[in-house]
Amino acid sequence: MNDSATTKVGVIGAGTISGIYLQNAAWLDDIEIYAIADLRRAAAEAKSAEFNIPHVMSVDELLASDEIDIVLNLTTPDAHAAVGLAIINAGKSLYAEKPLALTLAEGSALVEAARARGVRIGSAPDTFLGAAHQTCRKLIDDGAIGRPIGATAFMMSYGMEMWHPNPAFYFQPGGGPMFDMGPYYLTALINLLGSVSHVSGMVTTGRTQRTITSQPLAGSVIDVAVPTHVAGTLQFASGAIGTLIMSFDVAGSLLPNIEIYGTEGTLAVSDPNRFGDPIALKRPGGDWENVPLTHAYSANSRALGLAEMAHALKNGTPHRANGAVAYHVLELMWAFHESAETNQHIIIQSTCTRPASMPQEAFLGAPNVN
Ligand SMILES: NC(=O)c1ccc[n+]([C@@H]2O[C@H](COP(=O)([O-])OP(=O)(O)OC[C@H]3O[C@@H](n4cnc5c(N)ncnc54)[C@H](O)[C@@H]3O)[C@@H](O)[C@H]2O)c1
């Protein structure tokens, strides 16, 4: 490992999501973006110029660099496992965009390879480390809603083909509403309620083809290869029960993002794809109360999980957005689909502990706007 105060990070994947990571890396104290690589070298060069990244490399050059301790994998889901394994096999810690991998076999190969090499594995999402979800976590842990007995989680959208510049991957394995957005909702629920012991699910597909309306591919047709409307139930190990819908088929809905129901109240949890949206609490017989956020990182702080992993690596402590959580989430996502196929409840084999709650004050750097 290099000895400087910051950990040097190499980035593979210079597409749509890379911008916010590269922007936030500037204020996150523990990390420094050292190099960027992409199959499309011009894309890497453009990000290097925009965000003052010192080196543009090929993937092989980046993996061979002794300067780099962590590699951030921002490739499309189909490449997550192969690129992730190459990163680990190069002796570097991996922080991956979600989903961890396409299949359980690939996901467990990544976790096992990281264990064998003695490197870290971390994964998006990191929104659960933000102000809103950490405030909710503290409220639950402090007993504000009594004993949690249930949860609902709804991601109701009409799809991605109207905004993403190259949206085909959202309708291929690794995409679909569950594999694309499920990680936010399931990770949020694990942060609040802990691991899941079994699930049941049903799936359907609204449209077998999608016409892209975003630029530059407007008019192109995508064949849909995955279910686009998934409904399910989850039994948490704690005894609480969750109800969930993840959809790319809903033109509009008034359902909330996430609610947690306890013996002494309901917690309205904000969008798990965001860091600091408002939250509210209702006790039996009372009115809804808006609850001020008590924790740091309410602005878009994507890359917080990467920085927290670098911080933990330096200090020899466990990191929060970790491989065990990401693998548990991957198993849950598959289980909804497997349950639908087999008409059975699926017993979940993996488990994970709730990541430690975050300190209330900012300890990874201060964003310009918070
Ligand atoms: N776009 C978003 O808003 C968003 C939000 C959160 C998470 N994500 C996740 O981030 C990841 C990337 O999404 P995106 O929207 O940036 O995709 P994108 O298609 O815009 O960019 C992906 C980039 O990865 C490169 N790439 C693919 N395979 C590669 C390989 N083997 N080696 C090197 N480079 C390779 C591509 O050339 C491309 O530039 C996905 O896992 C997605 O789920 C995206």
The ligand as an ORCA input file, in Angstrom:
! r2SCAN-3c Opt
* xyz 0 1
  N     -26.350      5.883    -14.705
  C     -26.771      5.989    -13.455
  O     -27.506      6.917    -13.078
  C     -26.332      4.984    -12.434
  C     -26.669      5.229    -11.120
  C     -26.230      4.367    -10.134
  C     -25.500      3.262    -10.479
  N     -25.204      2.996    -11.780
  C     -24.442      1.786    -12.081
  O     -23.163      2.163    -12.542
  C     -22.711      1.213    -13.509
  C     -22.374      1.934    -14.782
  O     -23.541      2.599    -15.235
  P     -23.442      3.816    -16.279
  O     -24.785      4.383    -16.329
  O     -22.285      4.707    -15.937
  O     -23.128      2.988    -17.612
  P     -22.514      3.556    -18.969
  O     -22.884      2.597    -20.030
  O     -22.840      5.001    -19.135
  O     -20.921      3.473    -18.703
  C     -20.242      2.253    -18.506
  C     -18.816      2.420    -19.007
  O     -18.092      1.219    -18.742
  C     -17.252      0.937    -19.874
  N     -16.964     -0.484    -19.848
  C     -17.821     -1.523    -19.986
  N     -17.171     -2.698    -19.904
  C     -15.866     -2.401    -19.688
  C     -14.697     -3.188    -19.490
  N     -14.749     -4.523    -19.521
  N     -13.525     -2.555    -19.296
  C     -13.462     -1.193    -19.281
  N     -14.539     -0.391    -19.465
  C     -15.728     -0.998    -19.664
  C     -18.075      1.382    -21.068
  O     -17.252      1.622    -22.183
  C     -18.743      2.646    -20.516
  O     -17.981      3.812    -20.772
  C     -23.828      0.169    -13.653
  O     -23.560     -0.923    -12.830
  C     -25.061      0.917    -13.144
  O     -26.015      0.029    -12.577
  C     -25.584      3.851    -12.766
*
